[in-house]
Amino acid sequence: MPPLPYLVFWYDGRNDFMADNTVYQKIVSVTLELYSSRKDFWAEERVECVLEANNIVYEKNETYIASEKMLEQVYEFEVLLE
């Protein structure tokens, strides 16, 4: 495991907009996770500033993982592909 804090992300799949047998907009679902040893307002603010600067609307959830003794911030959002 890398030293805390760190970020991981992955693509959760696609939710394309389709009609008339045509894909009009490709949409990728993304999950971004920030792991830290304690509440890290500075790191969270940096992540959120990047998302907001790129007009990315996100949902955020926080979970404490007792077995790992770390805090997880989960950001979920969608990205439109060209």
C-alpha positions as CSV (number, residue, x, y, z in Angstrom):
1,M,0.0,0.0,0.0
2,P,1.4,3.5,-0.8
3,P,1.8,6.1,1.9
4,L,-1.2,8.1,2.9
5,P,-2.8,10.2,1.5
6,Y,-3.3,8.8,-2.0
7,L,-5.9,8.7,-4.8
8,V,-7.2,5.9,-6.9
9,F,-9.8,6.0,-9.7
10,W,-11.5,3.6,-12.1
11,Y,-14.1,3.6,-14.7
12,D,-17.4,2.1,-13.5
13,G,-18.8,1.6,-16.9
14,R,-20.7,3.5,-19.5
15,N,-24.2,5.0,-19.6
16,D,-24.3,6.3,-23.2
17,F,-27.2,8.4,-24.5
18,M,-28.7,6.5,-27.5
19,A,-31.6,6.8,-29.8
20,D,-32.6,5.6,-33.3
21,N,-29.8,3.0,-33.2
22,T,-27.2,5.8,-32.8
23,V,-24.9,6.7,-29.9
24,Y,-25.4,10.5,-29.5
25,Q,-23.2,10.9,-26.4
26,K,-20.7,8.6,-24.9
27,I,-20.8,8.9,-21.1
28,V,-18.3,7.2,-18.7
29,S,-19.0,6.7,-15.0
30,V,-15.9,7.4,-12.8
31,T,-15.2,6.7,-9.2
32,L,-12.3,8.6,-7.5
33,E,-11.2,7.7,-4.0
34,L,-9.1,9.7,-1.6
35,Y,-7.5,7.8,1.3
36,S,-6.0,9.5,4.3
37,S,-5.1,8.7,7.9
38,R,-7.3,11.4,9.2
39,K,-9.7,14.1,7.9
40,D,-7.7,16.0,5.3
41,F,-9.6,19.1,4.4
42,W,-6.7,20.4,2.3
43,A,-6.5,17.3,0.1
44,E,-10.3,17.2,-0.2
45,E,-10.4,20.9,-1.3
46,R,-7.7,20.3,-3.9
47,V,-9.6,17.3,-5.4
48,E,-12.9,19.3,-5.4
49,C,-11.2,22.4,-6.9
50,V,-10.0,20.3,-9.9
51,L,-13.4,18.7,-10.4
52,E,-15.2,22.1,-10.2
53,A,-12.7,23.9,-12.4
54,N,-13.5,21.3,-15.1
55,N,-17.3,21.7,-14.6
56,I,-17.6,18.2,-13.2
57,V,-20.7,17.6,-11.0
58,Y,-19.9,15.0,-8.4
59,E,-21.4,13.1,-5.4
60,K,-19.2,12.7,-2.3
61,N,-19.4,10.1,0.5
62,E,-17.1,9.6,3.5
63,T,-16.3,6.2,5.2
64,Y,-13.9,5.3,7.9
65,I,-12.3,1.9,7.2
66,A,-11.5,0.6,10.7
67,S,-9.6,-2.5,9.6
68,E,-7.2,-0.2,7.7
69,K,-7.3,2.7,10.1
70,M,-7.9,5.2,7.3
71,L,-10.6,7.5,6.0
72,E,-12.0,7.2,2.5
73,Q,-13.6,10.0,0.5
74,V,-15.5,8.7,-2.5
75,Y,-16.3,11.0,-5.5
76,E,-18.6,9.7,-8.2
77,F,-19.2,11.5,-11.4
78,E,-19.7,11.1,-15.2
79,V,-17.5,12.3,-18.0
80,L,-18.8,13.0,-21.5
81,L,-16.5,11.7,-24.3
82,E,-16.2,13.2,-27.7
